Amino acid sequence: QFLVTHQEYFEASDHAKLIIFPDRFESSKIVEKRFPYDRNLALLDSARSQGFDDGISLNERDLVAESSIANLVFEIDGQWVTPPLVDGVLPGVIRALAIEKLGIQVRSIGREELNRVDAGLLLSSLKIAQPISQIAGRTLPNFQGSEQMRSRIAATAIATSVG
Protein backbone atom coordinates (compact mmCIF):
# COMPACT_ATOMS: atom_id res chain seq x y z
CA GLN A 1 0.00 0.00 0.00
CA PHE A 2 1.08 3.53 -0.73
CA LEU A 3 0.11 6.78 0.89
CA VAL A 4 0.66 9.91 -1.14
CA THR A 5 0.59 13.36 0.39
CA HIS A 6 1.21 16.84 -0.90
CA GLN A 7 2.82 19.51 1.21
CA GLU A 8 3.59 23.09 0.31
CA TYR A 9 7.23 23.55 -0.68
CA PHE A 10 9.40 25.81 1.43
CA GLU A 11 13.03 26.37 0.46
CA ALA A 12 15.38 25.23 3.22
CA SER A 13 16.60 28.41 4.88
CA ASP A 14 17.99 27.03 8.12
CA HIS A 15 21.62 26.02 8.38
CA ALA A 16 22.00 22.29 8.90
CA LYS A 17 23.79 20.73 11.85
CA LEU A 18 25.00 17.21 11.00
CA ILE A 19 25.98 14.22 13.08
CA ILE A 20 28.20 11.41 11.79
CA PHE A 21 26.14 8.22 11.85
CA PRO A 22 27.94 5.45 13.79
CA ASP A 23 26.82 2.53 11.61
CA ARG A 24 28.61 1.78 8.34
CA PHE A 25 26.84 0.43 5.26
CA GLU A 26 27.92 -1.80 2.41
CA SER A 27 28.64 0.33 -0.67
CA SER A 28 29.22 -2.44 -3.21
CA LYS A 29 25.60 -2.28 -4.42
CA ILE A 30 24.28 0.37 -6.77
CA VAL A 31 22.43 2.97 -4.72
CA GLU A 32 18.80 3.47 -5.71
CA LYS A 33 16.02 5.42 -4.12
CA ARG A 34 13.30 2.85 -3.70
CA PHE A 35 10.32 2.10 -1.52
CA PRO A 36 10.44 1.47 1.37
CA TYR A 37 12.85 4.21 2.36
CA ASP A 38 12.79 3.01 5.97
CA ARG A 39 16.55 2.86 6.64
CA ASN A 40 17.08 6.45 5.51
CA LEU A 41 14.07 7.78 7.39
CA ALA A 42 15.19 5.96 10.55
CA LEU A 43 18.62 7.61 10.21
CA LEU A 44 16.97 11.01 9.78
CA ASP A 45 14.77 10.42 12.85
CA SER A 46 17.82 9.35 14.86
CA ALA A 47 19.72 12.52 13.94
CA ARG A 48 16.74 14.74 14.77
CA SER A 49 16.14 13.01 18.10
CA GLN A 50 19.72 13.94 19.05
CA GLY A 51 19.24 17.61 18.14
CA PHE A 52 20.76 17.48 14.65
CA ASP A 53 19.09 18.14 11.29
CA ASP A 54 20.62 15.16 9.48
CA GLY A 55 23.80 13.12 9.43
CA ILE A 56 26.66 11.84 7.34
CA SER A 57 26.66 8.18 6.32
CA LEU A 58 29.99 6.41 5.98
CA ASN A 59 30.55 3.23 4.01
CA GLU A 60 32.44 0.13 5.17
CA ARG A 61 35.74 1.72 4.06
CA ASP A 62 35.12 4.76 6.33
CA LEU A 63 34.48 6.98 3.30
CA VAL A 64 31.80 9.67 3.22
CA ALA A 65 28.74 8.80 1.15
CA GLU A 66 25.72 11.04 1.70
CA SER A 67 23.25 12.22 4.31
CA SER A 68 20.09 10.29 5.04
CA ILE A 69 18.15 12.30 2.43
CA ALA A 70 20.64 14.39 0.44
CA ASN A 71 23.95 14.44 -1.39
CA LEU A 72 26.91 16.21 0.17
CA VAL A 73 29.40 18.71 -1.18
CA PHE A 74 32.27 20.09 0.92
CA GLU A 75 34.98 22.69 0.61
CA ILE A 76 38.21 21.01 1.75
CA ASP A 77 41.57 22.74 1.37
CA GLY A 78 40.01 25.37 -0.90
CA GLN A 79 38.43 22.87 -3.31
CA TRP A 80 34.74 21.93 -3.57
CA VAL A 81 34.34 18.12 -3.66
CA THR A 82 31.62 15.48 -3.58
CA PRO A 83 31.98 11.71 -3.13
CA PRO A 84 31.86 9.43 -6.20
CA LEU A 85 28.91 7.13 -6.84
CA VAL A 86 31.06 4.06 -6.06
CA ASP A 87 31.33 5.21 -2.43
CA GLY A 88 27.58 4.64 -1.98
CA VAL A 89 26.10 7.85 -3.35
CA LEU A 90 22.68 8.27 -4.93
CA PRO A 91 23.16 9.97 -8.34
CA GLY A 92 21.19 13.12 -7.53
CA VAL A 93 20.14 15.67 -10.13
CA ILE A 94 21.40 18.74 -8.24
CA ARG A 95 24.70 16.97 -7.53
CA ALA A 96 25.07 16.23 -11.26
CA LEU A 97 24.39 19.88 -12.14
CA ALA A 98 26.97 21.08 -9.60
CA ILE A 99 29.58 18.72 -11.07
CA GLU A 100 28.81 19.52 -14.70
CA LYS A 101 28.18 23.26 -14.51
CA LEU A 102 30.16 24.44 -11.48
CA GLY A 103 33.26 22.27 -11.55
CA ILE A 104 32.67 20.44 -8.27
CA GLN A 105 35.35 17.75 -8.14
CA VAL A 106 34.42 14.11 -7.58
CA ARG A 107 36.68 12.14 -5.26
CA SER A 108 36.52 9.94 -2.19
CA ILE A 109 36.40 11.77 1.13
CA GLY A 110 37.75 9.92 4.15
CA ARG A 111 36.20 10.35 7.58
CA GLU A 112 39.39 12.02 8.83
CA GLU A 113 38.94 14.77 6.22
CA LEU A 114 35.70 15.90 7.87
CA ASN A 115 37.87 17.78 10.39
CA ARG A 116 39.21 19.88 7.48
CA VAL A 117 35.85 20.82 5.96
CA ASP A 118 35.61 24.61 5.78
CA ALA A 119 32.15 24.85 4.16
CA GLY A 120 29.47 22.44 3.03
CA LEU A 121 26.03 21.93 1.54
CA LEU A 122 23.28 19.34 1.49
CA LEU A 123 22.05 18.91 -2.10
CA SER A 124 18.71 17.51 -3.21
CA SER A 125 15.93 18.26 -5.65
CA LEU A 126 13.79 19.59 -2.81
CA LYS A 127 16.46 21.38 -0.78
CA ILE A 128 18.43 22.50 -3.85
CA ALA A 129 21.40 23.52 -1.65
CA GLN A 130 21.20 23.90 2.12
CA PRO A 131 24.27 25.27 3.91
CA ILE A 132 25.83 23.15 6.65
CA SER A 133 26.85 25.08 9.77
CA GLN A 134 28.18 22.20 11.90
CA ILE A 135 29.53 18.68 11.57
CA ALA A 136 29.52 16.62 14.78
CA GLY A 137 29.49 19.78 16.90
CA ARG A 138 32.32 21.53 15.01
CA THR A 139 31.28 24.85 13.47
CA LEU A 140 32.41 25.20 9.87
CA PRO A 141 34.61 28.30 9.52
CA ASN A 142 33.71 29.44 5.98
CA PHE A 143 29.98 29.97 6.20
CA GLN A 144 30.18 32.78 3.65
CA GLY A 145 31.65 30.25 1.19
CA SER A 146 28.68 27.96 1.79
CA GLU A 147 26.27 30.81 1.07
CA GLN A 148 28.11 31.78 -2.11
CA MET A 149 28.11 28.20 -3.43
CA ARG A 150 24.44 27.82 -2.42
CA SER A 151 23.59 30.86 -4.54
CA ARG A 152 25.56 29.53 -7.51
CA ILE A 153 23.88 26.11 -7.32
CA ALA A 154 20.41 27.65 -6.95
CA ALA A 155 21.00 29.91 -9.97
CA THR A 156 22.23 26.93 -11.98
CA ALA A 157 19.19 24.86 -11.00
CA ILE A 158 16.83 27.64 -12.08
CA ALA A 159 18.70 28.25 -15.35
CA THR A 160 18.52 24.56 -16.31
CA SER A 161 14.97 23.91 -15.10
CA VAL A 162 12.38 22.87 -17.65
CA GLY A 163 9.43 23.74 -15.40
Secondary structure, 3 states (H helix, E strand, C coil): CCCCCCCCCCCCCCCEEEEEEEEEECCCCCCCCCCCCHHHHHHHHHHHHCCCCEEEEEECCCEECCCCCCEEEEEECCEEEECCHHHCCCCCHHHHHHHHHHCCEECCCEHHHHHHEEEEEEEECCCEEEEEEEECCEECCCHHHHHHHHHHHHHHHHHHCCC
